[in-house]
Amino acid sequence: MPTVNVNGVEVAYARTGHGPPLVLVHGAGLDGRMWEPQLSGLSADFTVVAWDEPGAGRSSDLPAGFGLADFAHCLAAVIEALHLGPAHLAGLSWGGTVALELYRHHPELVRTLLLVDTYAGWKGSLPPEEVAVRVEGARKMLAVPRERFDPVLPGLFADGPPAAFTALLDAMAHDVRPETMGAQLMMMAEADERDVLSAISVPTLLLWGELDARSPLSVAHAFAEGIPHADLVVLPGVGHVSNLEAPERFNEAVRGFCRTHD
């Protein structure tokens, strides 16, 4: 697995295909393997790169004190090291929040933004009472002994995990580091990226599952109102992890949008 060393942190990534660069940023409790159907399905059209963020997958442990801006700077360093910028940048859930933070600090590296079932941080997208419920749930998840730790969040899929990816999801869940997931969820609870939305000047695709229970369509509509000239595409019958629930429709939407803006 190739890596990029960013200030002593080894960041692993998968890279495949040829063409304009498409960088994929995974969600919390997952790693770059979640993009398996995109790495295979979009490689004929794009140079597809999926990182394992620090503390996830095959990358180094999360450094002490690492914050949201550090994730963004680290991702920017990977894009620069691989000579990918400006790239189509896609982030799902927590990954979309990281993508927004990267745009805040490094807009020159972004050709287009693809924000998928995501948030402007929980604080920036959800009612305070919902944030409080999620924080309490995260604390209970992290309080159990390590051997009983279960990183699977509720409401990820509209109709249960897709059978084709059950083994993949189990493998990723097995490799989750509680310290990383705890840090991610607490950062999400405090993050508010709403001020970034109005500053986005690149073409932006909002790609959402119709039945997303974690980031409902009301969040997508708030993004559409906040980002100038954003396109909203809703995938019917699909939940939060839309790239795995409807990979062909997902890939078609991504392919069409990126081709339009190459």
N, C-alpha and C positions, 0 to 999 in steps of 0.2 A: 504494500500500500504506500503510494508516494506521500510525502509530508513536506510542509513548509515550516521552518523554524521562525517563530515570531517572538522575539525577546525571550528566548529560552523555552517557549512552549511549542511542542511539536504538534502541528495541526495536520491531521490526515484528510485526504480528499480522494474522491473517485473522479475520473475524467474520461470521457469517451466522445467520439464523433468528430465532425468537422463542420466549420461554418461559424456564424456569429456566436459569440459566447453567451451562454445561459447559465447563470449561477443560482443554485437552489439552496435554500436555507431552511433547515428542518425545525420541527416543533419541539417543545419540552418533553422529556421522557422518551425521546426518539433519537435517531442519529441519521447520517446520510443514507443509510440503507432504505429509509422510508421512500426515497425517490426512485426505487428500483424500476417501476414501470415508465418513468420519465427518462431515466438513463438509457433504457433500451428503446423506448418508443420515439424519442426525439433526437437521437444521435445522428440520424440521416440528414437532419436539417441544421443542427447546431452543435457547437462544442459545449457539451453539457458537463458541468462541474458541480458536485455535491460535497460540501465539507462535512466533517465531524467537528462540531464546535469544541473548544476547550472544555474538558470534563466529560465528553461524550464519545461513544464509539471507540475508535482506535487512536484518538488524540490523547495528549497529556492530561493529567488531572487539572482541575480548575484552580488557578492560583488564588491565594488568599486575597480578599479584598477586591476581586474582579467584579466590575459593575457593567451595566448595560452599555455604556460608552466604550468600555474595554472590549466587549464582544464586537462592537461595530468597528473599532480600530483594527482589531485582529482580522476580521473578515476583509477589511480594506487592504491590509497587508498581504493577504493571500491573493486577492485579485491582482494587486500590483506585481507580486512575485511571479505570477503565472502569465503576466502580460495580457490580461483579459479585458481591462477597462477601455472604454466604457462598455458595460455588459448589460444584458437583460437580467434583472435581479428579481427573483421570485422567493417569497417567504410565506410559510404557512404557520398560522397561529403565533406562538412565540417567535418563530422565524420572521414573520411579517413585522413584528415590533423591532426586532434587530435590524431588519432592512430599512425601516423608517429612521432609526437612529444612525445607520450608516449614511443615509441620504442627508441627514442633518449636518454631518461632519465632512462627508466626501461626495458631494453631488456630482463631481466631475467623473466619477467612476461608474455612474449609472446612465445607461441608455434609455431603458424603460423600467418601470416598477410593476410587478405583478404581486398584488397583495391578496392572499388567499385565506379565507376563513380566519381572519386575524383580528387584532385589536390595536388601538392607539394606547397600549397598556390597558390593564384592567381598570385602573383609575380613570383613564381617558375614555373608556368605552362602556363601562358597566355602572349600574347604580351602586351607591356605597354599601347598601345592605347585601347585594350580591357579592361584592368584593369581600365583605366580612365573612360571609358563608364560605367562600372559597379559601380564604386564609385559614379559617378554622379547620376546614377539611384537610388542607395541606399539613397543618401542624399535627393533626391526628395521624395522617399517613406517615409522617417522618418520626413520630414518637415510638413506633413499634420496634421491636428488636430487628436487627438487620436481616435475619433469616426469614422474617415474616413480611418484609417490606414489599409492597405491591405498588408499582408506579403507574398503573393504568388509571387514568382519570375517567370519571363518569361522562356519558353523553358524547363519546367520540364518533359513534357511528349511528346512522339512522335505523339500521336493522341488524345490529351486531357486526362483529368483525367479518370482512369478506373472506370466504373460505380459501380463496387463492393465496391470501397473504397471512393466514393464521400463524404458520410456522415462522414467517419473517417477523411478525409482531411479537411473538413469544421470545424470539432470539434477542430482539432489541430490548424488550422489557427485562430480560435476564441480565443484560449488561448495563442497565441504568445505575448510576452512582447516586445514592441518596443525597450526598452533599451538593452535587450539581443540581439535581432537581429542586431541592429546597431553595437554593440560591435563585434559580430561574423563577420559581413561583413567587418568591418574595419581591423580586425585581418587577415582575409583572404587576403585582399588587400596588406598587408605588409609581409605576411608570405612567406618564401622561404625555403622549406625543401629539396631541391635538394641534399644537402650534406649528408642527412640521407640515401639516396637511395643506394649508393655504400657500405654502412656499414651494410646493412641488410643481416643477415646470416641465417635467418629462412626461411622455405618454404613460398613462397608468391604467392597468386592468385590475378591476375588483372581481375576483372569481370566488363564488360563494355556493355552498350547498344549501339548497332550499330548506332542508330540515335540520340545519346546524343548531344544536341545542346549546353549545358552549359560546359561540359567537353568533347570535341570531341575526336575521336579515336586517333588523333595525340598526345594527352596527354597520352593516354594509351601506345602508342608505345614508347614515351619518357621514361615512367616508365619501360617498358620492357627492354630498352637499359641500363637504369641506375641501375636496381636491378639485382644482379647476380642470374641466374637460376629462374627467375619469369615465371609463366605460365599465358598466356593471353587467356581468354575465352570471346568471343563476343556473345551477345544475339541478334539475328537478329530481326529487326523491333521494337526495344525497345529504349526508351529514357533515361533520366537522373535518374529517380527514378525507376530503373529496378526491384527492389524487389517487387514493387506493380504492375508494368505493366506486368510482366511475373513471378509470384511467384513460379509456379511449376518448370519452367526451372531454375530459380534462386536457389531454394532450392536444386534441383538435382545437380547443379554445386558445391554448398557449401558442400553438403553432401559427394559427391565423393572426393573432395579435402581434406576435413578434415579427412575422413576415411583413405585416403592414408597416411596421416601424423600423425595419432595417435600413 
